[in-house]
């Protein structure tokens, strides 16, 4: 997926997710390995309610790779 499409996919229906995804994609996505970029794209394919629950810590993501990416995105969201 092109960088422009990834950036577009980071625009979500929830402000809380936008605040996490947009800075991550702008500042860190291109430095990821191809495998990690693919994992990030898979994460973006998840539904907003699932993502919200994972990022807010209400639920644990059942997929280990996606769970690790959630931790990475959340860890880099802070200024």
Secondary structure in CASP SS format (residue, H / E / C, confidence):
PFRMAT SS
TARGET T0000
AUTHOR 0000-0000-0000
METHOD secondary structure of the structure
MODEL  1
X C 1.00
X C 1.00
X H 1.00
X H 1.00
X H 1.00
X H 1.00
X H 1.00
X H 1.00
X H 1.00
X C 1.00
X C 1.00
X C 1.00
X C 1.00
X C 1.00
X H 1.00
X H 1.00
X H 1.00
X H 1.00
X H 1.00
X H 1.00
X H 1.00
X H 1.00
X H 1.00
X H 1.00
X H 1.00
X H 1.00
X H 1.00
X C 1.00
X H 1.00
X H 1.00
X H 1.00
X C 1.00
X C 1.00
X H 1.00
X H 1.00
X H 1.00
X H 1.00
X H 1.00
X H 1.00
X H 1.00
X H 1.00
X H 1.00
X H 1.00
X H 1.00
X C 1.00
X C 1.00
X C 1.00
X H 1.00
X H 1.00
X H 1.00
X H 1.00
X H 1.00
X H 1.00
X H 1.00
X H 1.00
X C 1.00
X C 1.00
X C 1.00
X C 1.00
X C 1.00
X C 1.00
X C 1.00
X C 1.00
X H 1.00
X H 1.00
X H 1.00
X H 1.00
X H 1.00
X H 1.00
X H 1.00
X H 1.00
X H 1.00
X H 1.00
X H 1.00
X H 1.00
X H 1.00
X H 1.00
X C 1.00
X C 1.00
END
